[in-house]
Amino acid sequence: MKKTRFTEAQIVGILRELDAGTTASELGRRHGVQANTIRLWRDKYGGLETSDLARLKQLEAESARKDRVIARLTMEVDAVRELIAKNGWSPCSEKKP
């Protein structure tokens, strides 16, 4: 995906101008983007404030970290299961006194 030249805070500022009554085509001319781009931004960032963006970034980073941890632990569990199956170790095969 192509990286935008505007920060998310700038995009939210542009959308505030749109909410104030300026047309998308006028904003597009003023900021050098297509009116369709502004409509896409509105769909993605509509109703967000700058503080909401910071919280959203934090939540996305936390979610990505959790996904990495889950993937790593899943791989470890699979490796241990394969080792147990390969060596014939299982709780059922142990003799109880």
Buried (B, 14 or more C-beta within 10 A) or exposed (E): EEEEEBEBEEBBBBBEBBEEEBEBEBBBEEBEBEBEBBBEBBEEBEEBEEEEBEEEEEEEEEEEEEEEEEEEEEEEEEEEEEEEEEEEEEEEEEEEE
